[in-house]
């Protein structure tokens, strides 16, 4: 009788207890990944809000500046150039719009809106499970 008790003590907790421990650890891993994702989403939300604010302020300032400068340039150059000044101003605004578009893309390409730590941990989890 004593041999059986010693033998069962040596084998460990058993299959059910092992599966319960595995499920517990898996749940803890899932909770930690959700917490990390929520922290990074908060950072992304702040970066998006900042980007939108800068964009709106830039657009408003740009419209006021463009309106004033356009009126001044057209009034000063109309006698000498006539309708051609409108063509030059339109080309200049097109180049300006292209520059602003490229600047906005560079802000987005800076990975300020991604979640690198969460994605890295999820890749590590996938690699560990496979």
RAQUI-V736417 format. One line per field, one symbol per residue. phi: phi as a letter, one per 30 degrees, with the letter a starting at -180 (. if undefined). psi: psi as a letter, one per 40 degrees, with the letter a starting at -180 (. if undefined). burial: # if it has 9 or more other ideal C-beta (glycine too) atoms within 8 Angstrom, else .. Layout:
# RAQUI-V736417
phi: ???
psi: ???
burial: ???
This chain:
# RAQUI-V736417
phi: .ddddddddddjdjddddddddddddddddddddddddddddddddddddddddddddddddddddddddddddddcdddciddddddddddddddddddddddddddddhdccbddddddddddddddc
psi: dddddddddddadiddddddddddddddddddddddddddddddddddddddddddddddddddddddddddddddeddddbedddddddddddddddddddddddddeefeeigdddddddddddddd.
burial: .................#..#.......#...#..##..##..#..##..#...#..#...#...#...#..##..##..#...#..##...#..#...#...#..##...#..#..##.##..#.....
